[in-house]
Every structure is written in C-alpha cells, then in structure tokens.
Amino acid sequence: MRDYFVDDRLLITPLRHEEGVQLCGDVVGTHQVPLVTAVAQCAQRADEITVDLTRVAYLSNSGLAALVGFARTLRPPQYLYVTAGHELRLQQRLEERGWDQLDTLRLHAG
C-alpha cells in the first residue's frame, strides 16, 4: 500500500491510474513537507508526476512555492504536471512570480 497524509485541513492520496497525488482540502504552509515528500516518492518511479489540485479550496503561496521548488529539482524528461480549477488562479500566480517559464512544470487549469 502506498503512503497517504491526512490532517484536519488536507488529505493527500495517491492517484490510481497514473503516478502522482490528489489533494483535497486546504493547503497551508505546514503542508509543505508532506506535499513534497509525497511528490518526491512519485518521482522515484516516473518521469511524469501529476499533482491533482481540483479538490483543493485554498492553496497558500508557500504551498505553491513548495511545488515550484520541487519542479526545479527535476531534470527532463521528468516534469511535474499540475491540474487545478480556475479558482486557484495558478497561471496568474505563476506569472506574477516569474515561475511560468519553468520547463519542468506544466499546468492544466480547468
């Protein structure tokens, strides 16, 4: 059985059909370590690592920075594929910080 994380604000579970994790709830600063740990475990097994944020209501700037920081550690052909709803405004937030040009980070907002 693969690892998962749960506390009173966030649930991180493995995806069933691809290498990655799904998050449900609110991602705050205290979730940086469990988030990066879960994603790093996936990166040991695959080139494409998916982080599904479609069930996340709130993503803190530090949570976003943790994902970007992890993506910076990857080398092609590995990359982090993040999917999220429009309400998280990820494209805008990445552009504001100059993080939208990272080759190892791909975003699907929808």
Protein Blocks (a to p, Z undefined) as FASTA:
>chain_A
ZZddddfkbccdddfkbgcdddedjddfklmmmmmmmmmmmmmmombdcddfklcfbdcf
klmmmmmmmmmmpccfbdcdddddfklommmmmmmnopmmpmkbccddZZ
